[in-house]
Amino acid sequence: MNLSIALNAVLAASVVLGGCASPGKQLERRARAAGLEIIQVTAGEFPSLVYLKRGVSSSHADAPLTVFLESDGLPWRDGRQPSADPTTRQPLALELLIRSPAPAAYITRPCYHGLRSDKCSVDYWTGARYSAEVVESMVATVREAQRTSGASRVAFVGYSGGGALAVLIAERIENTASVMTIAANLDTQAWTEHHGYLPLSGSLNPAMSDLAHPWPELHLQGANDAVVPATTTASYFVRHPGAQQRTLEGFDHVCCWVRDWPRFAAMISAMNSAHAP
């Protein structure tokens, strides 16, 4: 995937900070530079990190915790060999969190960011990257982040593969306020077949879920996105007809989500308000 010049400019600071550090350390340095609190959580079967932006004023007292979920990163090398470290080199979801109001949290995936338990295997970032084990572990981490922040509800924002996880996790959280995905592969079978990728045989597919979606959800897609074309997500909206879809002209898989994030963040606030208890 070719990254846009715009995103490279946005992330230049994190690359400079990182130097020769691992991708996980680069993200950690970017988070610290942005003033985020970093918490290691062992919830479920895997350790994870939570980069937390706490609410500090009374205006945030009733705000949901907005949880940001990152893309699949680099699961494969050259499309043939599993990567030794799947952690993303271009943390777009982290950049969105940094530009968002508190309270908010960026939650890492099992076996990413150099956090390896005895249970970790390459399956958890290749064919089983959206498996029940991964989802349940992240559900537990979300609940711990929610407890730490003191928020009564959770709103989800998922980018690319993080969007598939956002839906799967939201279905299992009792107090989900809203879901927004960006360039998300909402039908993993259609997506892998479109590209001729190996099937994600160990994963859950959001487009096949029968679980209820009682919360508002908005799925943003770029009209020029060749990584996740809008045609690959059609069956998701048949399965979940209440979900809203918006295709944006001039956008692709990377451009221009960070640049235009303030207006999308306002949409999340409107959804949360509409679904307030």
C-alpha positions as CSV (number, residue, x, y, z in Angstrom):
1,M,0.0,0.0,0.0
2,N,1.4,3.4,-1.0
3,L,1.1,6.0,1.8
4,S,0.0,9.5,1.0
5,I,2.4,12.4,1.4
6,A,-0.1,13.9,3.8
7,L,0.1,11.0,6.2
8,N,3.9,10.8,6.0
9,A,4.0,14.4,7.0
10,V,1.7,13.8,9.9
11,L,3.7,10.8,11.1
12,A,7.2,12.3,10.5
13,A,7.6,13.3,14.1
14,S,7.0,9.7,15.4
15,V,9.6,8.4,12.9
16,V,12.2,10.9,14.0
17,L,11.5,10.1,17.6
18,G,11.7,6.4,16.9
19,G,15.0,6.3,15.2
20,C,16.0,2.6,15.0
21,A,13.6,1.6,17.7
22,S,11.0,-1.1,17.2
23,P,7.6,-0.1,15.8
24,G,6.1,-0.6,19.3
25,K,8.7,1.7,20.9
26,Q,8.1,4.3,18.2
27,L,4.4,4.3,19.0
28,E,5.2,4.5,22.7
29,R,7.4,7.5,22.2
30,R,4.8,9.2,20.0
31,A,2.2,8.6,22.7
32,R,4.4,10.0,25.5
33,A,5.2,13.0,23.4
34,A,1.5,13.7,23.1
35,G,1.1,13.4,26.8
36,L,-0.8,10.1,26.9
37,E,-0.8,7.9,29.9
38,I,0.5,4.4,29.1
39,I,-1.0,1.4,31.0
40,Q,-0.1,-2.2,30.6
41,V,-3.1,-4.4,31.1
42,T,-3.3,-8.2,31.5
43,A,-7.0,-8.8,30.8
44,G,-8.2,-12.0,29.2
45,E,-5.4,-14.3,27.9
46,F,-3.0,-11.7,26.5
47,P,-1.2,-8.5,27.8
48,S,-2.1,-5.3,26.0
49,L,-1.3,-1.6,26.2
50,V,-3.7,1.2,26.8
51,Y,-2.7,4.7,25.7
52,L,-5.1,6.8,27.7
53,K,-6.2,10.5,27.4
54,R,-8.1,11.3,30.6
55,G,-10.9,13.8,31.0
56,V,-9.8,16.6,33.2
57,S,-12.9,18.8,33.4
58,S,-16.6,18.6,34.4
59,S,-17.5,18.9,30.7
60,H,-16.2,15.3,30.2
61,A,-18.0,13.8,33.2
62,D,-20.7,12.1,31.2
63,A,-18.7,11.6,28.0
64,P,-18.2,8.1,26.7
65,L,-14.7,6.7,26.5
66,T,-13.8,6.8,22.8
67,V,-11.7,3.6,22.1
68,F,-9.5,3.7,19.0
69,L,-8.4,0.5,17.3
70,E,-5.6,0.3,14.8
71,S,-5.2,-1.4,11.4
72,D,-3.7,-4.9,11.0
73,G,-0.3,-3.4,10.6
74,L,2.2,-5.7,8.9
75,P,0.9,-9.3,9.3
76,W,2.8,-10.7,6.4
77,R,6.2,-10.1,4.7
78,D,6.0,-10.1,0.9
79,G,2.5,-11.7,1.3
80,R,4.1,-15.1,1.9
81,Q,5.9,-15.2,5.3
82,P,4.3,-14.2,8.6
83,S,5.9,-11.0,9.9
84,A,8.1,-11.2,13.0
85,D,6.5,-8.0,14.3
86,P,3.0,-7.1,12.9
87,T,2.9,-3.8,14.8
88,T,1.8,-0.9,12.5
89,R,4.5,1.4,11.1
90,Q,1.9,4.1,10.3
91,P,-0.3,4.5,13.4
92,L,-3.2,6.4,11.8
93,A,-5.7,5.5,14.7
94,L,-3.2,6.9,17.2
95,E,-3.0,10.1,15.4
96,L,-6.8,10.3,15.4
97,L,-6.8,9.8,19.2
98,I,-4.2,12.5,19.7
99,R,-6.5,14.9,17.9
100,S,-9.7,13.9,19.8
101,P,-11.2,15.2,23.0
102,A,-10.8,13.3,26.2
103,P,-11.6,10.8,27.5
104,A,-10.1,8.5,24.9
105,A,-8.0,5.4,24.7
106,Y,-5.9,3.6,22.1
107,I,-5.9,-0.2,22.8
108,T,-3.3,-2.5,21.3
109,R,-4.0,-6.0,19.9
110,P,-2.8,-9.3,21.5
111,C,0.8,-10.2,20.4
112,Y,1.4,-6.7,18.9
113,H,3.7,-4.0,20.2
114,G,6.3,-6.6,21.4
115,L,4.0,-7.9,24.1
116,R,4.2,-11.7,23.7
117,S,2.6,-14.3,26.0
118,D,3.2,-18.0,25.9
119,K,-0.1,-18.2,24.0
120,C,1.1,-16.0,21.1
121,S,1.6,-17.5,17.7
122,V,1.7,-16.1,14.2
123,D,-2.0,-17.2,13.8
124,Y,-3.1,-14.3,16.0
125,W,-1.9,-11.7,13.4
126,T,-2.5,-13.7,10.3
127,G,-5.5,-16.1,9.8
128,A,-6.9,-15.7,13.3
129,R,-6.4,-11.9,13.7
130,Y,-10.1,-11.5,14.4
131,S,-10.6,-14.7,16.2
132,A,-12.9,-15.2,19.2
133,E,-9.8,-15.4,21.5
134,V,-8.5,-12.0,20.2
135,V,-11.9,-10.4,20.4
136,E,-12.6,-11.6,24.0
137,S,-9.1,-10.5,25.2
138,M,-9.7,-7.0,23.7
139,V,-13.2,-6.9,25.3
140,A,-11.6,-7.5,28.6
141,T,-9.0,-4.8,28.0
142,V,-11.7,-2.3,26.9
143,R,-13.6,-3.0,30.1
144,E,-10.4,-2.4,32.1
145,A,-9.8,0.9,30.3
146,Q,-13.4,1.9,30.9
147,R,-13.0,1.2,34.6
148,T,-9.7,3.1,34.8
149,S,-11.2,6.2,33.0
150,G,-14.5,6.1,35.0
151,A,-16.6,6.3,31.8
152,S,-20.0,4.7,31.9
153,R,-20.2,4.1,28.1
154,V,-17.8,3.3,25.3
155,A,-17.7,4.7,21.7
156,F,-15.5,2.8,19.2
157,V,-13.5,4.1,16.3
158,G,-11.7,1.5,14.2
159,Y,-9.4,2.0,11.2
160,S,-9.0,-0.6,8.5
161,G,-8.8,-4.0,10.2
162,G,-9.4,-2.2,13.5
163,G,-12.9,-1.4,12.1
164,A,-13.7,-5.1,11.8
165,L,-12.6,-5.5,15.4
166,A,-14.5,-2.5,16.6
167,V,-17.8,-4.1,15.4
168,L,-17.0,-7.4,16.9
169,I,-16.0,-5.9,20.3
170,A,-18.9,-3.5,20.4
171,E,-21.3,-6.4,20.1
172,R,-19.9,-7.8,23.3
173,I,-19.8,-4.6,25.4
174,E,-23.0,-3.9,27.3
175,N,-22.8,-0.1,27.2
176,T,-21.6,0.7,23.7
177,A,-22.6,4.3,22.8
178,S,-21.7,4.2,19.1
179,V,-19.4,2.7,16.4
180,M,-17.5,4.5,13.6
181,T,-15.3,2.7,11.2
182,I,-12.9,4.1,8.7
183,A,-11.9,2.1,5.6
184,A,-12.8,-1.1,7.3
185,N,-13.0,-4.6,5.8
186,L,-16.4,-5.3,7.2
187,D,-16.9,-8.5,5.2
188,T,-13.6,-10.3,5.6
189,Q,-14.5,-13.1,3.2
190,A,-15.4,-10.8,0.4
191,W,-12.3,-8.8,1.1
192,T,-9.9,-11.7,1.0
193,E,-11.6,-13.1,-2.1
194,H,-11.3,-9.8,-3.9
195,H,-7.6,-9.6,-3.4
196,G,-6.9,-13.3,-3.7
197,Y,-5.5,-13.4,-0.1
198,L,-5.5,-16.5,2.1
199,P,-8.9,-16.9,3.8
200,L,-9.1,-15.7,7.4
201,S,-10.3,-19.1,8.4
202,G,-9.6,-18.7,12.1
203,S,-11.4,-15.3,12.3
204,L,-14.9,-14.0,13.0
205,N,-16.5,-12.1,10.1
206,P,-18.6,-9.0,11.1
207,A,-20.8,-9.5,8.0
208,M,-21.8,-12.9,9.3
209,S,-22.7,-11.9,12.8
210,D,-26.2,-12.3,14.1
211,L,-25.6,-10.3,17.3
212,A,-27.7,-7.2,17.9
213,H,-26.5,-3.7,17.0
214,P,-28.7,-1.5,19.2
215,W,-26.3,1.5,18.9
216,P,-25.8,4.0,16.1
217,E,-23.0,3.1,13.7
218,L,-21.4,5.0,10.8
219,H,-19.0,3.4,8.3
220,L,-16.8,5.8,6.3
221,Q,-15.2,4.6,3.1
222,G,-13.0,6.4,0.5
223,A,-14.2,6.4,-3.0
224,N,-10.6,5.8,-4.2
225,D,-9.8,3.1,-1.7
226,A,-8.2,0.2,-3.5
227,V,-7.3,-1.6,-0.3
228,V,-10.9,-2.0,0.9
229,P,-13.2,-1.1,-2.0
230,A,-16.7,-0.3,-1.0
231,T,-18.0,-3.2,-3.1
232,T,-16.4,-5.6,-0.7
233,T,-18.5,-4.4,2.2
234,A,-22.0,-4.6,0.7
235,S,-23.1,-7.8,2.5
236,Y,-22.4,-6.2,5.8
237,F,-25.1,-3.6,5.2
238,V,-27.6,-6.3,4.1
239,R,-27.0,-8.1,7.4
240,H,-27.1,-4.8,9.4
241,P,-29.6,-2.5,7.6
242,G,-29.6,0.0,10.4
243,A,-25.9,0.8,9.8
244,Q,-25.1,4.0,8.0
245,Q,-22.5,4.1,5.2
246,R,-20.8,7.2,3.7
247,T,-18.4,7.1,0.8
248,L,-16.2,10.2,0.5
249,E,-14.9,11.5,-2.8
250,G,-11.2,12.2,-2.9
251,F,-10.5,9.8,0.0
252,D,-8.6,6.6,-0.3
253,H,-7.3,4.1,2.4
254,V,-5.0,6.7,4.0
255,C,-6.0,10.1,2.7
256,C,-7.5,12.2,4.2
257,W,-8.8,10.8,7.5
258,V,-6.3,12.6,9.8
259,R,-6.6,15.9,7.9
260,D,-10.4,16.0,8.1
261,W,-10.7,14.3,11.5
262,P,-12.4,17.2,13.4
263,R,-15.6,16.9,11.3
264,F,-15.7,13.2,11.8
265,A,-15.1,13.5,15.5
266,A,-18.2,15.8,15.6
267,M,-20.2,13.1,14.0
268,I,-19.2,10.7,16.8
269,S,-20.4,13.3,19.4
270,A,-23.7,13.6,17.6
271,M,-24.2,9.8,17.6
272,N,-23.3,9.6,21.3
273,S,-25.8,12.3,22.1
274,A,-28.5,10.6,20.1
275,H,-28.0,7.4,21.9
276,A,-27.6,8.9,25.4
277,P,-29.3,6.9,28.2
